[in-house]
Amino acid sequence: MLVFKEGGLNVIDLFSGAGGLSVGLAAAGWQIALAVENNRYACATYRHNHPHTPILEQDICSVDFAPWRGNVDLVAGGPPCQPFSVAGHQRASADERDCVPHFIHVVATVQPKAFLMENVAGLATLRNKVYLHTIIKDFQDLGYVVTYAVLDAAHYGVPQYRRRLIIVGMREAVFIFPAPTHGPGTHQPLVTARTALANVPPSTPNQAIVTYAKKPVLRPSPYAGMLVNGGGRPINLDEPCQTIPASAGGNRTPIVDQTGIFAAYHQYLLAGGKPKQGVVQGVRRLTVHEAARLQDFPSDYTFIGPTSAQYRQIGNAVPSGLAQAVGAQLMLALSEPQRYQHQRTKPPLEQLAML
C-alpha cells in the first residue's frame, strides 16, 4: 500500500540501514514515504526509531516500484560501498556486491524529480573514474542533470572526518552543493570529538582490550601509524574523530585516551624508547552510544541486535548532519526554485571538494 505524506516532498530511502540518511533528510523537511533495507537488525532499528515510516525488509531487486512512478520527489540511498572502498579490492562493476545498477533501475522506474546517491570517496578515484562516468551517463540518459562532489562530513558540523561521494541529479536545474558550515573559511570551528563525547548517555562498555604493538609503526602524529594491535587507533579528542568503520566493535574500534597516554608514549618511542608490551592501562574503546554520537545520530536513537551488528549499523550509516545539509539544499531547489537559482551565481562547490 502506498503511503504519501502530506505537507511536504516525498522521498524513498533505499539501502536505508539504521536510518542515518532518513534522520538527516527528515530534519531538512523531507517526508520519508518508504525505506527499503534487507538486513534484519538494521530494519528492526529503523522501525523502532521511525515508527511512522513503512520499511520493506527486502532486497530492492524484489520490490515492484512501478506504483510509485510519478508520486515521489526524491529517490535517495547509499548502495553498498565495498566494490569501491580502498579497504576492499575496488573491483567496481566486477564486484557482485555492486548495487549501483539497482539504484539506477529504481530511479528509472520511479522517475522522481531528483535523486541523491551516496557512496565512498573511492568511487571518485582515478581507478574507478571510468565506472563513475558510466554511472553519470546512465543517469543523464534518464533525463537528469548530474553533478557530484566529495564532501567531508566534518565540514558540516559532524564530529568525524568522513569523506563521501555525493551524486545528485535534477530534471532541469544544475545542483549546487551546500558550502561548508564548519572549519576553515567559515564562521564555525570543526566540532571536536571531545565536545561530541561530553554527556553521552551511558552504555555497556566495549570489552575489547587495547594492547601495545610489539613492532610499532611510527608516524609524525600519535594518532596515525600503529602503536597498538588491531586497526583501531587512538582518537585525537581535539579534532573530529577519524572515520568509524563498519567493522568496529572489536579491536578495530577507535580508542578513547582522556589523559594523553598515547601522546606521551609516542614521544617516548621517538626518543628511542623500547616498545612496551601487554595491555594499555587507562584507555578504552568507543561504546555503541559514543560511536553513534560521532556519527551524528540523535542521543535517544536506539540500536537493535547483537553488539557487533549495532556497531556495523553505525559504521555503515550516512552522518545525519551531512544528509541534512545536502537535503536542505535539495529541498530549496525543488520547493523554492527562485531562491535556489540565486545561489547558482556562486562558484560550484564540486570544484573545491574534488581537490
C-alpha positions as CSV (number, residue, x, y, z in Angstrom):
1,M,0.0,0.0,0.0
2,L,1.4,3.4,-1.0
3,V,1.7,5.9,1.8
4,F,2.2,9.5,0.7
5,K,3.0,12.0,3.4
6,E,1.0,15.3,3.4
7,G,2.5,18.7,3.6
8,G,6.0,18.1,2.2
9,L,8.1,16.5,-0.5
10,N,8.3,12.7,-0.5
11,V,11.4,10.6,-0.6
12,I,12.2,6.9,-0.8
13,D,15.3,5.8,1.1
14,L,17.0,2.8,-0.5
15,F,19.6,0.7,1.4
16,S,18.4,2.7,4.4
17,G,20.3,0.8,7.0
18,A,19.7,2.1,10.5
19,G,18.4,5.4,9.2
20,G,21.1,8.0,9.2
21,L,20.1,9.3,5.8
22,S,16.5,9.4,6.8
23,V,17.2,11.3,10.0
24,G,19.1,14.0,8.1
25,L,16.5,14.3,5.3
26,A,13.7,14.5,7.8
27,A,15.5,17.2,9.6
28,A,15.7,19.1,6.3
29,G,12.0,18.9,5.9
30,W,11.6,15.8,3.7
31,Q,8.8,13.3,4.3
32,I,10.1,9.8,4.3
33,A,7.5,7.8,2.3
34,L,9.3,4.5,2.3
35,A,12.5,2.8,3.3
36,V,14.0,-0.4,1.9
37,E,16.6,-2.5,3.7
38,N,17.3,-6.2,3.7
39,N,19.3,-6.5,6.9
40,R,17.0,-7.7,9.7
41,Y,18.8,-5.9,12.5
42,A,19.0,-2.6,10.6
43,C,15.3,-3.0,9.8
44,A,14.5,-3.5,13.4
45,T,16.5,-0.4,14.4
46,Y,14.8,1.6,11.6
47,R,11.3,0.5,12.7
48,H,12.0,1.3,16.3
49,N,13.2,4.9,15.6
50,H,10.9,5.7,12.6
51,P,7.6,4.1,13.7
52,H,5.5,6.1,11.2
53,T,7.6,5.2,8.1
54,P,6.9,1.9,6.4
55,I,10.1,-0.1,5.7
56,L,10.3,-3.1,3.4
57,E,12.7,-5.8,4.7
58,Q,13.6,-6.9,1.2
59,D,16.3,-6.8,-1.4
60,I,15.4,-3.9,-3.7
61,C,15.5,-6.3,-6.7
62,S,12.4,-8.0,-5.3
63,V,10.4,-4.8,-4.9
64,D,7.9,-3.5,-7.5
65,F,8.5,0.2,-7.6
66,A,6.2,0.8,-10.6
67,P,3.2,2.0,-8.4
68,W,5.5,4.9,-7.1
69,R,6.1,6.2,-10.5
70,G,5.3,10.0,-10.7
71,N,4.5,10.1,-7.0
72,V,8.0,10.6,-5.4
73,D,10.0,13.7,-5.4
74,L,13.4,12.2,-4.4
75,V,15.0,8.7,-4.5
76,A,17.9,8.6,-2.1
77,G,20.3,6.0,-0.8
78,G,23.8,4.6,-0.5
79,P,24.3,1.4,-2.4
80,P,26.8,-1.0,-0.7
81,C,30.3,0.6,-0.9
82,Q,32.5,-2.4,-0.7
83,P,33.2,-2.5,-4.5
84,F,34.8,0.9,-4.4
85,S,36.2,1.1,-0.9
86,V,40.0,1.5,-0.6
87,A,39.7,-1.0,2.2
88,G,38.5,-3.6,-0.3
89,H,39.6,-4.9,-3.7
90,Q,38.0,-2.0,-5.6
91,R,36.6,-4.2,-8.3
92,A,33.7,-1.8,-9.0
93,S,31.2,-3.2,-11.5
94,A,33.0,-6.6,-11.5
95,D,32.1,-7.0,-7.8
96,E,28.9,-9.0,-7.4
97,R,28.0,-6.7,-4.4
98,D,27.7,-3.7,-6.7
99,C,24.2,-2.4,-6.3
100,V,24.5,0.8,-8.2
101,P,22.7,-0.6,-11.2
102,H,19.8,-1.5,-9.0
103,F,19.7,2.1,-7.7
104,I,19.7,3.4,-11.3
105,H,16.9,1.0,-12.1
106,V,14.7,2.3,-9.3
107,V,15.3,5.9,-10.4
108,A,14.3,4.8,-14.0
109,T,11.2,3.2,-12.7
110,V,10.0,5.8,-10.2
111,Q,11.2,8.9,-12.3
112,P,11.5,11.2,-9.3
113,K,12.1,14.9,-9.6
114,A,15.6,14.3,-8.2
115,F,17.9,11.6,-6.9
116,L,20.7,11.6,-4.3
117,M,23.2,8.7,-4.3
118,E,25.9,8.5,-1.6
119,N,29.0,6.3,-1.7
120,V,32.6,6.1,-0.6
121,A,35.1,8.7,-1.9
122,G,36.9,5.8,-3.6
123,L,34.3,5.7,-6.4
124,A,35.7,9.1,-7.5
125,T,39.4,8.0,-7.6
126,L,41.3,7.6,-10.9
127,R,40.9,3.8,-10.6
128,N,37.1,4.0,-10.7
129,K,36.6,7.1,-12.8
130,V,35.6,5.2,-15.9
131,Y,32.9,3.5,-14.0
132,L,31.8,6.7,-12.3
133,H,31.4,8.4,-15.7
134,T,29.4,5.4,-16.9
135,I,27.1,5.8,-13.9
136,I,26.7,9.5,-14.6
137,K,25.9,8.8,-18.3
138,D,23.2,6.3,-17.3
139,F,21.6,9.0,-15.1
140,Q,21.9,11.5,-17.9
141,D,20.2,9.2,-20.3
142,L,17.3,9.1,-17.9
143,G,16.9,12.9,-18.3
144,Y,18.8,14.2,-15.3
145,V,21.4,16.9,-15.0
146,V,24.0,15.3,-12.8
147,T,26.6,16.8,-10.5
148,Y,28.8,15.2,-7.9
149,A,31.2,16.2,-5.1
150,V,33.3,14.5,-2.5
151,L,32.2,16.1,0.8
152,D,33.7,15.7,4.3
153,A,31.0,15.4,6.9
154,A,33.3,17.3,9.4
155,H,32.7,20.4,7.3
156,Y,29.0,20.3,8.0
157,G,29.2,20.0,11.8
158,V,29.7,16.3,12.2
159,P,32.3,15.4,14.8
160,Q,34.0,12.9,12.4
161,Y,36.2,13.2,9.4
162,R,34.3,11.2,6.8
163,R,34.7,11.8,3.1
164,R,31.7,10.7,1.0
165,L,30.9,11.0,-2.7
166,I,27.5,12.6,-3.3
167,I,25.9,12.3,-6.7
168,V,22.8,14.4,-7.3
169,G,20.6,14.6,-10.3
170,M,17.8,17.0,-11.1
171,R,15.4,17.3,-14.0
172,E,16.3,20.8,-15.1
173,A,18.5,22.8,-12.8
174,V,22.2,22.2,-12.0
175,F,22.5,21.3,-8.4
176,I,24.8,23.5,-6.3
177,F,26.3,21.7,-3.3
178,P,26.0,23.5,0.0
179,A,29.0,25.4,1.1
180,P,30.8,24.1,4.2
181,T,29.4,25.4,7.5
182,H,32.3,24.4,9.8
183,G,36.1,24.7,9.6
184,P,38.5,26.9,7.6
185,G,36.8,29.7,5.8
186,T,33.6,29.5,7.8
187,H,32.3,31.2,10.9
188,Q,32.2,28.0,13.0
189,P,35.1,25.7,14.1
190,L,35.1,22.0,13.4
191,V,33.2,20.0,16.1
192,T,35.8,18.1,18.1
193,A,35.4,14.5,19.4
194,R,35.9,15.8,22.9
195,T,32.9,18.2,22.6
196,A,30.7,15.5,21.0
197,L,31.5,12.8,23.6
198,A,30.6,15.1,26.5
199,N,27.4,13.8,28.2
200,V,26.9,10.8,26.0
201,P,24.2,8.5,27.6
202,P,25.9,5.6,29.4
203,S,26.0,2.2,27.7
204,T,27.7,-1.1,28.0
205,P,31.5,-0.7,27.9
206,N,33.3,-2.1,24.9
207,Q,35.2,-5.2,26.2
208,A,37.9,-5.3,23.5
209,I,41.2,-4.7,25.2
210,V,43.9,-2.4,23.9
211,T,47.4,-3.9,23.7
212,Y,50.7,-2.4,22.7
213,A,52.0,-3.4,19.3
214,K,55.2,-5.5,19.5
215,K,56.6,-3.7,16.5
216,P,55.0,-0.2,16.5
217,V,54.8,1.8,13.2
218,L,55.6,5.4,14.0
219,R,54.2,8.4,12.1
220,P,54.6,12.1,12.9
221,S,51.3,12.0,14.8
222,P,50.5,9.7,17.7
223,Y,47.0,9.3,16.1
224,A,48.4,7.7,13.0
225,G,50.8,4.8,12.5
226,M,50.3,1.7,14.6
227,L,51.0,1.9,18.3
228,V,48.6,-0.9,19.3
229,N,47.4,-4.2,17.9
230,G,44.4,-4.1,15.7
231,G,43.0,-1.5,13.4
232,G,41.5,0.8,16.0
233,R,43.7,3.9,16.5
234,P,43.5,6.5,19.3
235,I,41.2,9.4,18.7
236,N,42.6,13.0,18.8
237,L,39.9,14.4,21.0
238,D,40.7,17.9,20.0
239,E,39.7,17.3,16.4
240,P,36.8,15.4,14.7
241,C,37.2,11.7,15.1
242,Q,38.7,9.6,12.3
243,T,36.2,7.6,10.2
244,I,34.3,5.0,12.2
245,P,34.4,1.7,10.2
246,A,31.6,-0.8,9.9
247,S,34.0,-3.4,11.4
248,A,34.1,-1.5,14.7
249,G,33.2,-3.4,17.8
250,G,36.4,-5.4,18.3
251,N,40.0,-4.3,18.0
252,R,39.1,-2.0,15.1
253,T,37.1,0.3,17.3
254,P,38.7,3.7,17.8
255,I,40.3,4.3,21.2
256,V,39.4,7.0,23.8
257,D,42.5,8.3,25.6
258,Q,41.4,11.0,28.0
259,T,44.8,11.6,29.7
260,G,47.2,11.6,26.7
261,I,48.8,8.2,27.3
262,F,49.5,7.7,23.6
263,A,50.9,11.1,23.0
264,A,53.4,10.5,25.8
265,Y,54.2,7.0,24.5
266,H,54.7,8.3,21.0
267,Q,57.2,10.8,22.3
268,Y,58.9,8.1,24.3
269,L,59.3,5.9,21.2
270,L,60.5,8.8,19.1
271,A,63.2,9.4,21.7
272,G,64.4,5.8,21.2
273,G,62.4,4.1,24.0
274,K,61.9,0.3,23.8
275,P,58.3,-0.8,22.8
276,K,56.1,-1.8,25.7
277,Q,54.1,-5.0,25.9
278,G,50.8,-6.0,27.3
279,V,47.5,-4.2,28.0
280,V,47.5,-0.4,27.8
281,Q,46.1,0.8,31.1
282,G,43.9,3.9,31.3
283,V,42.4,3.8,27.8
284,R,39.3,2.2,26.4
285,R,37.4,1.8,23.1
286,L,34.3,3.7,22.0
287,T,30.9,2.4,23.2
288,V,28.0,2.0,20.9
289,H,26.4,5.2,22.1
290,E,29.7,7.1,21.7
291,A,30.1,5.8,18.1
292,A,26.6,6.8,17.3
293,R,27.2,10.3,18.7
294,L,30.3,10.7,16.5
295,Q,28.1,9.6,13.5
296,D,25.7,12.4,14.4
297,F,22.7,10.2,15.4
298,P,20.3,11.7,18.0
299,S,21.1,10.9,21.6
300,D,17.9,8.9,22.0
301,Y,18.4,6.7,18.9
302,T,18.2,3.1,19.8
303,F,20.1,0.3,18.0
304,I,18.8,-3.2,18.0
305,G,20.7,-6.5,17.5
306,P,23.9,-8.1,18.8
307,T,26.6,-5.6,19.7
308,S,28.6,-6.3,16.6
309,A,25.5,-5.6,14.5
310,Q,24.9,-2.3,16.3
311,Y,28.5,-1.1,15.5
312,R,28.1,-2.3,11.9
313,Q,24.8,-0.3,11.5
314,I,26.5,2.8,12.9
315,G,29.7,2.4,10.8
316,N,27.6,1.9,7.6
317,A,25.4,5.0,8.2
318,V,25.3,8.3,6.4
319,P,26.1,11.0,9.1
320,S,22.8,12.8,9.6
321,G,24.4,16.3,9.6
322,L,25.8,15.7,6.1
323,A,22.5,14.3,4.9
324,Q,20.6,17.3,6.3
325,A,22.9,19.8,4.6
326,V,22.6,18.2,1.2
327,G,18.9,17.5,1.8
328,A,18.1,21.1,2.7
329,Q,19.8,22.3,-0.5
330,L,17.7,19.9,-2.5
331,M,14.6,21.0,-0.7
332,L,15.4,24.6,-1.6
333,A,16.0,23.7,-5.2
334,L,12.6,21.9,-5.6
335,S,10.4,24.0,-3.3
336,E,11.8,27.5,-3.8
337,P,13.4,27.5,-7.2
338,Q,13.8,31.3,-7.4
339,R,15.8,31.4,-4.2
340,Y,17.8,28.4,-5.4
341,Q,18.6,30.0,-8.8
342,H,20.1,33.0,-6.9
343,Q,22.7,30.6,-5.5
344,R,23.8,29.4,-8.9
345,T,25.9,32.6,-9.3
346,K,28.3,31.1,-6.6
347,P,31.4,29.0,-7.5
348,P,30.4,25.3,-7.9
349,L,31.5,23.5,-4.7
350,E,32.4,20.3,-6.6
351,Q,35.5,22.2,-8.0
352,L,36.6,22.7,-4.4
353,A,35.6,19.4,-3.0
354,M,37.5,17.3,-5.5
355,L,40.8,19.0,-4.9
